[in-house]
Amino acid sequence: MKKIIPVEEDDFYLTPEGYRCFTEQYLLKRGYCCESACRHCPYGYDKKNSYRN
C-alpha cells in the first residue's frame, strides 16, 4: 500500500490551462515514479524510451 503524502502549497502550481503541475520537490517527497511523464520528474522517466509488457 502506498503512503499518502499531503500536498502543501509549494508542491504544485497551476498551468495557464488550469492544470495542477507537481514540482520536483513534491515528486521527490512522494518517493516513486508514477511513469506518467511528469513535467518535473526527478527520476528520469522518458515515455518515448519506455516499454511496457
ZADO-1210 file (C-alpha; in nm, 4 decimals, padded with zeros to 6 digits):
<atoms>
<atom x="00.0000" y="00.0000" z="00.0000" code="MET" pos="1"/>
<atom x="00.1409" y="00.3390" z="-00.0995" code="LYS" pos="2"/>
<atom x="00.1775" y="00.6054" z="00.1661" code="LYS" pos="3"/>
<atom x="-00.0444" y="00.9116" z="00.1217" code="ILE" pos="4"/>
<atom x="00.1645" y="01.2296" z="00.1147" code="ILE" pos="5"/>
<atom x="-00.0265" y="01.5506" z="00.1926" code="PRO" pos="6"/>
<atom x="00.0036" y="01.8186" z="-00.0776" code="VAL" pos="7"/>
<atom x="00.1336" y="02.1501" z="00.0532" code="GLU" pos="8"/>
<atom x="00.1255" y="02.4969" z="-00.1032" code="GLU" pos="9"/>
<atom x="00.4708" y="02.4794" z="-00.2673" code="ASP" pos="10"/>
<atom x="00.4199" y="02.1270" z="-00.4057" code="ASP" pos="11"/>
<atom x="00.2413" y="02.2354" z="-00.7242" code="PHE" pos="12"/>
<atom x="00.1480" y="02.5310" z="-00.9421" code="TYR" pos="13"/>
<atom x="-00.1337" y="02.5922" z="-01.1864" code="LEU" pos="14"/>
<atom x="-00.0506" y="02.5912" z="-01.5565" code="THR" pos="15"/>
<atom x="-00.2026" y="02.8560" z="-01.7865" code="PRO" pos="16"/>
<atom x="-00.4563" y="02.5896" z="-01.8889" code="GLU" pos="17"/>
<atom x="-00.5612" y="02.5437" z="-01.5254" code="GLY" pos="18"/>
<atom x="-00.3960" y="02.2070" z="-01.4570" code="TYR" pos="19"/>
<atom x="-00.2061" y="02.1274" z="-01.1383" code="ARG" pos="20"/>
<atom x="00.1624" y="02.0660" z="-01.2137" code="CYS" pos="21"/>
<atom x="00.3590" y="01.8968" z="-00.9360" code="PHE" pos="22"/>
<atom x="00.7058" y="02.0296" z="-00.8566" code="THR" pos="23"/>
<atom x="01.0223" y="01.8227" z="-00.8378" code="GLU" pos="24"/>
<atom x="01.0154" y="01.8848" z="-00.4613" code="GLN" pos="25"/>
<atom x="00.6791" y="01.7089" z="-00.4280" code="TYR" pos="26"/>
<atom x="00.7704" y="01.4219" z="-00.6597" code="LEU" pos="27"/>
<atom x="01.0846" y="01.3531" z="-00.4554" code="LEU" pos="28"/>
<atom x="00.8819" y="01.3711" z="-00.1338" code="LYS" pos="29"/>
<atom x="00.6362" y="01.1177" z="-00.2804" code="ARG" pos="30"/>
<atom x="00.9289" y="00.8804" z="-00.3290" code="GLY" pos="31"/>
<atom x="00.8499" y="00.6930" z="-00.6515" code="TYR" pos="32"/>
<atom x="00.7951" y="00.7442" z="-01.0237" code="CYS" pos="33"/>
<atom x="00.4355" y="00.7108" z="-01.1462" code="CYS" pos="34"/>
<atom x="00.5502" y="00.6712" z="-01.5111" code="GLU" pos="35"/>
<atom x="00.3137" y="00.9470" z="-01.6287" code="SER" pos="36"/>
<atom x="00.5926" y="01.1553" z="-01.7850" code="ALA" pos="37"/>
<atom x="00.5539" y="01.4371" z="-01.5313" code="CYS" pos="38"/>
<atom x="00.6975" y="01.7702" z="-01.6444" code="ARG" pos="39"/>
<atom x="00.9385" y="01.7889" z="-01.3470" code="HIS" pos="40"/>
<atom x="01.0129" y="01.4164" z="-01.2995" code="CYS" pos="41"/>
<atom x="01.3304" y="01.3805" z="-01.0896" code="PRO" pos="42"/>
<atom x="01.3517" y="01.0065" z="-01.1690" code="TYR" pos="43"/>
<atom x="01.4442" y="01.0456" z="-01.5353" code="GLY" pos="44"/>
<atom x="01.1381" y="00.8682" z="-01.6754" code="TYR" pos="45"/>
<atom x="01.1111" y="00.9087" z="-02.0522" code="ASP" pos="46"/>
<atom x="00.7855" y="00.7859" z="-02.2041" code="LYS" pos="47"/>
<atom x="00.9419" y="00.7608" z="-02.5524" code="LYS" pos="48"/>
<atom x="01.2060" y="00.5090" z="-02.4373" code="ASN" pos="49"/>
<atom x="00.9867" y="00.3060" z="-02.2027" code="SER" pos="50"/>
<atom x="00.8394" y="-00.0294" z="-02.2946" code="TYR" pos="51"/>
<atom x="00.5521" y="-00.1979" z="-02.1150" code="ARG" pos="52"/>
<atom x="00.4558" y="-00.5629" z="-02.1485" code="ASN" pos="53"/>
</atoms>
